[in-house]
Amino acid sequence: MKKAVLVFSLIFSMQAVFAQQDSAFGAGEWFKFKMSYSNWLKAGNATLQVKHANLNNKQVYHVVGKGWTTGMIKWFFKVKDRYESYMDKDSIMPYKFIRNIDEGGHTKDIVIDFDQKENKAKVNNRKHKTIKTIDTKPNIQDMVSTFYYLRNNLDTNNLKQGDEVRIDMFFDEENYGFKLKYLGEEIIETEFGTVASLKFRPYVMAGRVFKEEESLTLWVSKDKNKVPLRIKADLAVGSLRADLEAYKGLKHPFKIVVNN
């Protein structure tokens, strides 16, 4: 069941690509997701929360993402993950990123400080007691800030089916080229009713876990919030799915076609 861990990373890194001129989010926004394996076995939960914070005498957004296993799965593979990003309120560029995870005994405790002017990332691996400074691409994002940056900066009104979106992301100790394809609009059933959505296909590495590069699908609400509604991953064995279960603090009205 180790593959269940992937859903948490998907929640924190790939539920994004959606924006407008008006800010899509603000402090107080909170999401909760439920995860299931092969559409029937509950795998766990994840949350994302936006807060105000002060970092080095600068007012920033502080986003905290948490993921944990529940039910039967946690008895033989326990997951407890925490991701944090401190972002500039105007540019939505990250200043600091924290990854503290325990996935079935596999642990990481990493703090990354970004110098956006000099294009550097100082990586403090607290588990192994090492510190490295690594060159980054300009305007680099972390795996959490990517979601919020793209919500505010990608003009979905002008996207055409088949268009691809690319962004530079820094993950652990390396630069990563994140890419996804716009698949068009779709009406889907959610916990809250029928919702108009925008559908995307993030690209992943095919191999041991994923069947192929196009094994992920992502749905976000077609409104000013660009709420992440659903993520589905087709795995080498079975599938994983994350669905929005609860929310609060949205900046704009959540458009529901038909209420449940």
Beta strands, then each sheet from edge to edge (+ up, - down):
strand 1: 30-37
strand 2: 41-55
strand 3: 58-69
strand 4: 79-88
strand 5: 94-103
strand 6: 106-115
strand 7: 120-125
strand 8: 130-135
strand 9: 164-171
strand 10: 174-190
strand 11: 193-202
strand 12: 216-221
strand 13: 228-234
strand 14: 239-248
strand 15: 258-259
sheet 1: 8+ 7- 6+ 5- 4+ 3- 2+ 1- 14+ 13- 12+ 11- 10+ 9-
sheet 2: 8+ 7- 6+ 5- 4+ 3- 2+ 1- 14+ 13- 12+ 11- 15+
end
